[in-house]
Amino acid sequence: MTLKMQWKVPSGLQPRAQDFGFDIDRTLSSVVGIHSIIPNDAFTAETLGTERAGNGVLIDRGLVLTIGYLITEAQTTWLHLGDGRVVEGYPLGFDQVTGFGLVQALGSIDLDPLSIGVSGKTKAGDRVIVGGMGGRSGAVAGEVVAKREFAGYWEYLLDEAIFTAPSHPNWGGTALISDRGDLLGIGSLQLETDQAGAAKHLNMIVPIDLLRPVLDDLRKFGRVNKPARPWLGMFASEIDGDVVAIGFASNGPAMRGKLQVGDTIVAVNDKRIEGHADFYRRVWALGAAGVAVPLTVRRERHEIEVVLASADRADFLKRPQVH
């Protein structure tokens, strides 16, 4: 099986050896390509597709760290090395809180793992590399432009995400590498911001400090060994300060609870919410997955009360299989 290298970073954005105090080529060789095939009837097939491609980074012998959406419900996963070799992989696990995913190589990968750094020490202005599959031609030399809270529409929240620019064109699972050659995070998204009337694309990076508390559980159990957060199956966006339902997961709690697109979430358990992140935190504070979630919803200028029976999102997903 081959995976065509679809993204080549313009030469002017590629890292130069003289700008960094480590062996760039050797470090970037630890970044691999990931190609996953997902069954047509998988829960995430409609939203994330049945064929997913991105990147991952070797952090231990045969152990590859990536972003979880690339391997969620994967039936088959392949790891593509920079020299053209392909090794089958097994999706060990996916942490829904951080977004990290782990893949275990089922064959030999004779590359040096990338050392794990400390993302908490990074600051705006730090020089970094965002590395994808393909060595220097798949890497962007950039800088950290911000560290701030990030709320995703799919019930996801980071207290402090890392944002970098210029944006990597194939951002999923990229390795954020410090100017010392350490791993600082894993690429998740590309976002657009408007600065002084000019659109600018950024990469949102999941900080590597979030990996240490969950790594052992992901390796042993495939998920973090503690009660799951309540999941509503609602896609929500913050519009002019209001949290608005923009879609629903098929047969999830919100759809079963008869919420409608356009509903505005006003309160959780009779407590008024103040934005996207506050909404998530108030839902999660109610207890573990399965807890009842009382919502006050504004619909067509009227406020109504709705109680959703939350769920564990993992119960809707297919488990990986070893072939």
N, C-alpha and C positions, 0 to 999 in steps of 0.2 A: 504494500500500500504506500502511495506517495502523497505528500501534501505540498502543493505548489506554494512557494513563497510569494504571497500576493502583495506584500507590503515591503517596499524598499524606501528607507528614509533618505531624503535628499542629502547629498554629500555635505552641504553646508551646515546641516544640523547634526551630523554624526560626531561622536566624541573623537578628540585627537589625543594621541598618546602623550604629547608634551604637556597637556593640561591637567593630567592626573598622575598621582604618585603611586600607581600600581599597574600591574600588567593587565591592560584593558582586554586584550584578546583572550587571555586565559580565563579571566573573570566572566566575560560574556559567553564563553563556551559552556558555562553551567546553566545557561538559559536555554530551554528546549521548547519545541512546539508541542501542542496538545491538540489532538483531533478525536472527537467523541461522536459516536452514533447512538441516538436515543430512539426507543421504540415509538411508532406512530401513535400508540394509545397512551403514552406517558402523560402525566398530569401537566408537565411543563412544556410539552411539545408545541402547543399552540402559541405560547408566549415567547419561548426561547428557541424554538426550532428543533428539528430532529438531527441536524448535523452542525456541530459547533467546533470552532477552531480558535485557538489562542496560544497562550504561552504559559510556561511554568518554570520554576527554578529548583535546581537540585540543592537540598539542604542537608542531606545525609546520604549514606550509601544506598542508592536506589529509591530514595524518597523525594518526591517532587511536590513542592508547594505551589498552588495556583489559586485562582478565584473560583469559588464553588459553582457558579452557574455553568461553567464549562463542562462539569462532570456530573451534575445532578441528574439522576435517573439514567446514566450512561449504561448502555448494553455492551459497548465495545469502546475501549480507549487506547489510543496509540501515542507514544512519545517519539518525537522526531528530533534527532540530534543534528548538530550543525554540519557534520560530515556526511549526512545523507542516510545514516543508519536509522532504522525504525525498530522500536522495542514496544511490545505490548505492555499495557499498564492496567492496574486494578484500582478503581476508585475506592480508597479506604474510607473516606468520610467527608462530610461537609458540615461546617458550623454555621447555622443560620444567623447567629448573633453577630459574629465578626464578618462572615462572608468567605472565610478561608476554606479551601478544599485541599485534600491530600490524595496523591496518586502513588501507588507502590509499583515500581518497575518489576516486571516478571522476567526480565532478562538482565544481562550485565550492562551497566553503564560505567565505563572507566573514565569518569570525569571527577574533578575535585568539587566537593560541595561548596557552596558559597557560605561564608561565615555570616552569622546573624548579628546585626548591630543593635543599636539602641535608638529607636525612632524618637523617643521623648526629648532627645537632645537637639533635634533638628530645629531650624528656625528659618523664617523667610529670608531669602537671599542666598541660602546655602547652594553650592554647586552640586549637581547630581547627574546621574545617568539613568534614563528609563530604558531598560534593555528588553528587547524581544528576541525571538528566534532569528538567527542569521548573523550573529556577531556584530561587528560595527555597522554593517549595512542595515541591521535591524534595530539600531539603538539611536536614541535621541540624547544629546547633551543639553541639559536645561538647568533650571533652578527651582527651588521651593518658593512658591509665591504666597502661600497662606497655610495656616493650620487652624481649622475651625470645625464647628459642629456641622454634621451633614445628616439630613433626614431624607430617606428615599421613599418613593410612593408605594413600595411593595412591603411596608411595615418593617423598615430597616432604619437603624439610627447609630451613628458613630458620634461619640462625644467630641472627638477631635480627629478629623480626617486630614490628610496631607494633600495639598493641591500643587501641581507642578505645571510648568510651561517651558518650551513649546509642547504641544500635545503630541503624544505618540499615536500614529495612525491605526495601530493594531493593539489597543491598550489592554485588552483582557488578559490578565495573568502576567503582565510585564513585571520585571524586577526593578524596584527603585534602589539604586546603588549609590552609596555615599562617595565622597571624594577620597575615601580611604579603601574603598572596595568592599564595604560591608552591605548586607541586605537590610534596607530600611522599611520596605513595604511591598505590597503586591497591588498592581494596577487593577482597578475595577471599572471605571467609567470615563467617558469623555463628556465634559460639560462646556457650555458656552456662557461667557459672561460679557457684559457690556461695560467697557471702560472708556470714558470720554467719547462716547458715540461710536467706538470701534469695537466690533465683535472679536473676542479672543477665546480660543479653545484651550481648556485645561484638562489635565488628567486628575481624577480623584483616586487617591492611593489609600489602601487599608494599612495602617501602621503596624509594623512588625512586632511592637511590644504587646499587641493583643494576642500573639500566637502562643507565647510561653504558657499562659494559664490553661490553654485548651489542647496543646499538642499531644500530651500523653494520652488523654481521653480519645482524641481522634484516631490515634494509632491503634488503641486497644479496642474501642467500642464503635468507631465510625461516627460518633457524635459526642457531645459533651455530656458527661454522666451526672446530670442534675435535671430537675423538672423543667420541661420546655415552657417557654413563654406562651401566653394565650395568643392565638392567631385568629384573625377575623376574615381573612380572604378578601380584603378590600384594598383597592388601589385608590390612594388619596393624594390630593395636591393642595398646596397652600396658595390660595388666590385672594389677593388683597387682604391678607390676614386671616381669611376664613379657610377652614379645612373642608374640602369638598370631595365627595366620592366621585371618581371619574371612571370606575370600572370595578368588576368583581371576578374573583376566581370561580371557575365553574363548580357549582354545588358546594361552595364554601359557606361558612357561617353567615356572612353578610348577605349572600344571595338567598340562602334559606330563610334568613330573617326578613326578607322582602325590603331591604334597602333599595333605593333607586339612584341611578346616575343623576348627579346634580344635587343630591341631598347634602346639606351642610351640617357637619357635626358641631354641636354647640357645647355639649357637656358630657362628661363621663362620670357616672355615679353621682349625678347632681352637682358636680363641680365643673364650673365653666373652664374651658380650655383656652390656652393662649398660644395658638400656632401648632404646626405640624409635630414638632418634637415633643411638646407638652402633651399632645393627644396620645402619642405612643407610650410615653412614660406613665400616664395615668391608667391606661389599659393594662400595662404590664404590672403595675403596682397592685392590681386586684388579686393576683395569685397566679397559679400555674395554669397551663393549658387545660381547658375544660370548665374553667370558672365562668359564671354568667357575667356578661358585660352590659350594664345598663347605659344606654345612650340617650341623650336628648338631641333630636334631629330637627332642623328647620327645613320644611318642604312647602314651597309655594306660600311663603310668608306665615306659615303656621308651624308651631313647635309641637312635636309629637314625641312620645316615649317609646323606645324600642329596646328590647333585651335580646342580646345575641348569645348563643351558646358557643363559646370559643372552642377552638380545637388545637391539636398539635399538627402543624403543617407537615411534619415528617410522615404522618399516617396516610397522607394522600400521595406519597411518592413511591415509585418502584425502587426496590433494593438492587444493588449491583450484583452481578453474577460472575463467577469464575468459569471460564470456558476450558 
